[in-house]
Amino acid sequence: MAEIPEHLLKRAQAAREKAEENQPTAEESSTETTAAESTVAVIEEDTPEVDEKAEEILNRILDGLGDTVLSSHIAPNRGLWIRVSSDNWRQTAQFLRDDLDCTFFDWLSVIDWMPSPYGRELETEQDVEPDAEQDEAEPMEWGYTGGNTRFQLMCRLYSISNAIGVMVKADLNDQSPRALSLIPVYPGANWHEREAREMFGVTFDEHPDLRNIYLPGDFEGHPLRKDYPLLSRRMKPWPGIVDVEAMPGEEK
């Protein structure tokens, strides 16, 4: 075996000594670990987002409408929500258009917050044989800004100049849900209101033509209400939960 030249041995020895010098001691290693953990802890702390533009717009709304606004919510960089009573529905839209330049009418619809008394209507396989019957009705849960009634009317208005959207919600009377039509403020609300009346049974006073869009004129009921029975789902299994072939390797 050839002898290793002395100058190569010295170079290797010097490299080992240098590596040992750069190796952290146990104390230094512990300090670095603690510092790293502290850094991670700081990073993981949730810092609440602030949407200054939405805050400014909301303050202007509150200054202009005052107690008309029952509650509000800001979703940073996504817009803001306000809730008003049905009596102030058109007044709120008029203010947003005239004072905040919300000239773009996006959409209008209704939400029925009552949990369906029919369960999930056999939507999926687990609904064919429910595990247990629910003795008590599920409580109603509202989204942003809360609510006090089963039905809520909603519309989204947008200000191009301010680059922000405002979601307006109004609590409707459970027995006779109704509100003033927004057509005098936003003519584009016409067919949205017709659809909302047809599907949810909400009356829009001063609307010029509340005829059905989708259903026959003599159709009874409002199909998007939670208590409207979808009989076709009980006459036969819901598509997608029958004739399901087992995957390779699974037991049939």
C-alpha positions as CSV (number, residue, x, y, z in Angstrom):
1,M,0.0,0.0,0.0
2,A,1.5,3.4,-1.0
3,E,2.4,5.7,1.8
4,I,0.2,8.9,1.9
5,P,2.4,12.0,1.4
6,E,3.0,14.1,4.5
7,H,1.6,17.3,3.0
8,L,-1.7,15.6,2.3
9,L,-1.9,14.3,5.9
10,K,-1.2,17.8,7.2
11,R,-4.0,19.2,5.0
12,A,-6.5,16.6,6.2
13,Q,-5.6,17.3,9.8
14,A,-6.1,21.1,9.3
15,A,-9.5,20.5,7.7
16,R,-10.5,18.3,10.7
17,E,-9.4,20.9,13.2
18,K,-11.3,23.7,11.4
19,A,-14.5,21.6,11.3
20,E,-14.2,21.0,15.0
21,E,-13.8,24.7,15.7
22,N,-17.0,25.5,13.8
23,Q,-19.0,22.8,15.6
24,P,-21.3,24.5,18.1
25,T,-21.0,23.5,21.8
26,A,-23.9,22.0,23.7
27,E,-24.8,25.3,25.2
28,E,-24.7,27.1,21.9
29,S,-26.8,24.4,20.3
30,S,-29.4,24.8,23.1
31,T,-29.5,28.5,22.6
32,E,-30.0,28.2,18.9
33,T,-32.8,25.7,19.4
34,T,-34.6,28.1,21.8
35,A,-34.2,31.0,19.5
36,A,-35.6,29.0,16.6
37,E,-38.6,27.9,18.7
38,S,-39.2,31.5,19.7
39,T,-39.1,32.6,16.1
40,V,-41.6,29.9,15.1
41,A,-43.9,31.0,18.0
42,V,-43.8,34.6,16.8
43,I,-44.6,33.5,13.2
44,E,-47.5,31.4,14.4
45,E,-49.2,34.2,16.3
46,D,-52.3,35.3,14.5
47,T,-52.2,39.0,13.6
48,P,-55.7,40.3,12.9
49,E,-56.1,41.7,9.4
50,V,-57.2,45.3,9.0
51,D,-59.1,46.5,6.0
52,E,-58.8,50.2,6.2
53,K,-60.9,50.8,3.1
54,A,-63.8,48.7,4.4
55,E,-63.5,50.4,7.9
56,E,-63.8,53.8,6.2
57,I,-66.8,52.8,4.1
58,L,-68.5,51.2,7.1
59,N,-68.0,54.4,9.1
60,R,-69.6,56.4,6.3
61,I,-72.5,54.0,6.2
62,L,-73.0,54.2,10.0
63,D,-72.8,58.0,9.8
64,G,-75.4,58.1,7.0
65,L,-77.8,55.4,8.2
66,G,-77.3,55.4,12.0
67,D,-79.5,53.0,13.9
68,T,-80.9,51.7,10.6
69,V,-77.9,49.3,10.6
70,L,-78.6,46.5,13.0
71,S,-75.2,44.9,12.8
72,S,-72.2,44.8,10.5
73,H,-69.2,42.6,9.6
74,I,-66.0,43.2,7.7
75,A,-64.2,40.4,5.9
76,P,-60.7,41.9,5.3
77,N,-60.1,42.4,1.5
78,R,-63.4,40.7,0.6
79,G,-65.9,43.4,1.5
80,L,-68.4,44.1,4.2
81,W,-71.8,43.0,5.4
82,I,-74.6,45.1,7.0
83,R,-78.0,44.0,8.3
84,V,-81.1,46.2,8.3
85,S,-84.8,45.7,8.8
86,S,-87.1,45.0,5.9
87,D,-88.7,48.5,6.4
88,N,-85.4,50.1,5.5
89,W,-84.5,47.8,2.6
90,R,-85.0,50.3,-0.2
91,Q,-83.8,53.3,1.8
92,T,-80.5,51.5,2.4
93,A,-80.0,50.7,-1.3
94,Q,-80.8,54.3,-2.2
95,F,-78.2,55.6,0.2
96,L,-75.5,53.2,-1.0
97,R,-76.1,54.2,-4.6
98,D,-76.3,57.9,-4.1
99,D,-73.8,58.5,-1.2
100,L,-71.2,55.7,-1.7
101,D,-71.4,55.3,-5.5
102,C,-72.5,51.7,-5.4
103,T,-73.8,51.9,-8.9
104,F,-73.3,48.2,-9.8
105,F,-76.1,45.9,-8.8
106,D,-74.6,42.4,-8.5
107,W,-77.4,40.1,-7.4
108,L,-80.3,39.6,-5.0
109,S,-81.7,36.4,-3.4
110,V,-83.2,35.0,-0.2
111,I,-81.9,32.6,2.4
112,D,-84.2,30.3,4.4
113,W,-82.2,29.6,7.6
114,M,-84.6,27.0,9.0
115,P,-83.0,23.5,9.0
116,S,-84.8,21.1,6.7
117,P,-87.4,19.0,8.6
118,Y,-86.7,16.2,6.1
119,G,-83.0,15.9,6.8
120,R,-80.6,15.5,3.9
121,E,-83.3,14.1,1.5
122,L,-81.2,11.1,0.6
123,E,-78.5,13.1,-0.9
124,T,-75.8,10.6,-0.2
125,E,-75.3,7.0,0.7
126,Q,-75.2,7.7,4.5
127,D,-78.7,9.2,4.3
128,V,-80.4,5.9,3.1
129,E,-80.2,4.5,6.6
130,P,-79.8,7.3,9.1
131,D,-78.0,6.4,12.3
132,A,-80.5,7.9,14.6
133,E,-83.6,10.0,14.6
134,Q,-83.4,13.5,15.8
135,D,-85.9,14.2,18.5
136,E,-85.3,17.9,18.7
137,A,-85.3,20.3,15.7
138,E,-81.9,21.8,14.9
139,P,-81.6,25.5,15.9
140,M,-81.4,28.1,13.2
141,E,-77.9,29.5,12.7
142,W,-77.3,32.7,10.8
143,G,-74.2,33.8,8.9
144,Y,-72.3,37.2,9.1
145,T,-74.3,39.9,11.0
146,G,-76.6,37.3,12.5
147,G,-80.4,37.5,12.2
148,N,-83.7,37.3,14.0
149,T,-86.0,35.7,11.5
150,R,-86.2,32.6,9.3
151,F,-86.0,34.4,6.0
152,Q,-83.4,37.0,5.1
153,L,-83.3,39.0,1.9
154,M,-79.9,39.7,0.5
155,C,-78.3,41.7,-2.2
156,R,-74.7,42.7,-3.2
157,L,-73.9,46.1,-4.4
158,Y,-70.6,47.2,-5.7
159,S,-68.8,50.6,-5.9
160,I,-66.4,50.6,-8.8
161,S,-64.9,54.0,-7.7
162,N,-64.2,52.7,-4.2
163,A,-63.4,49.2,-5.3
164,I,-65.5,47.5,-2.6
165,G,-68.6,45.4,-2.4
166,V,-71.3,45.8,0.2
167,M,-73.6,42.8,1.1
168,V,-77.0,44.0,2.5
169,K,-79.2,41.7,4.5
170,A,-82.7,42.3,5.8
171,D,-84.7,40.3,8.2
172,L,-88.2,39.4,6.8
173,N,-91.4,38.5,8.5
174,D,-91.7,34.8,8.9
175,Q,-95.5,34.7,8.2
176,S,-95.6,37.3,5.4
177,P,-92.1,38.0,4.0
178,R,-92.1,41.2,2.0
179,A,-90.1,44.3,1.2
180,L,-90.2,47.2,-1.2
181,S,-88.9,46.5,-4.7
182,L,-85.5,47.8,-5.6
183,I,-86.4,48.4,-9.2
184,P,-86.7,52.2,-8.8
185,V,-83.1,52.2,-7.5
186,Y,-81.7,49.3,-9.5
187,P,-83.8,48.3,-12.5
188,G,-81.6,45.2,-12.8
189,A,-83.3,43.8,-9.7
190,N,-86.4,43.0,-11.7
191,W,-85.9,39.3,-12.5
192,H,-84.0,38.6,-9.3
193,E,-87.1,39.7,-7.3
194,R,-89.3,37.6,-9.6
195,E,-87.2,34.6,-8.9
196,A,-87.1,35.2,-5.1
197,R,-90.9,35.5,-5.0
198,E,-91.3,32.3,-7.1
199,M,-88.8,30.2,-5.2
200,F,-89.1,31.6,-1.6
201,G,-92.5,33.3,-1.6
202,V,-91.2,36.8,-0.8
203,T,-93.5,39.6,-2.0
204,F,-91.9,42.8,-3.4
205,D,-94.3,45.7,-3.1
206,E,-94.4,48.1,-6.1
207,H,-92.9,45.5,-8.4
208,P,-94.6,46.0,-11.8
209,D,-94.7,42.3,-12.8
210,L,-94.2,39.4,-10.4
211,R,-95.0,36.6,-12.8
212,N,-93.2,33.2,-12.5
213,I,-90.1,32.7,-14.5
214,Y,-89.5,29.0,-14.3
215,L,-92.7,27.4,-13.0
216,P,-96.3,27.2,-14.4
217,G,-98.4,30.1,-13.3
218,D,-100.7,27.9,-11.3
219,F,-97.9,26.1,-9.5
220,E,-98.5,25.9,-5.7
221,G,-95.7,26.3,-3.2
222,H,-92.1,27.6,-3.2
223,P,-89.5,25.0,-4.0
224,L,-86.5,26.6,-2.3
225,R,-88.1,26.8,1.1
226,K,-86.7,24.2,3.5
227,D,-90.2,22.9,4.3
228,Y,-91.1,22.2,0.7
229,P,-91.2,18.4,0.2
230,L,-89.2,17.2,-2.7
231,L,-91.4,14.1,-3.4
232,S,-89.3,12.9,-6.3
233,R,-86.5,12.0,-3.9
234,R,-88.7,9.7,-2.0
235,M,-90.3,8.0,-5.0
236,K,-87.0,6.4,-6.1
237,P,-83.4,6.4,-4.9
238,W,-81.4,9.5,-5.5
239,P,-79.1,9.2,-8.6
240,G,-75.5,8.4,-7.5
241,I,-76.3,6.2,-4.5
242,V,-77.3,3.1,-6.5
243,D,-75.5,0.7,-8.8
244,V,-72.1,1.7,-7.3
245,E,-69.4,-0.8,-8.4
246,A,-66.8,-1.8,-5.9
247,M,-63.2,-0.7,-6.4
248,P,-60.7,-3.5,-7.3
249,G,-59.8,-5.3,-4.1
250,E,-62.9,-4.2,-2.2
251,E,-65.6,-6.6,-1.0
252,K,-68.9,-6.4,-2.8
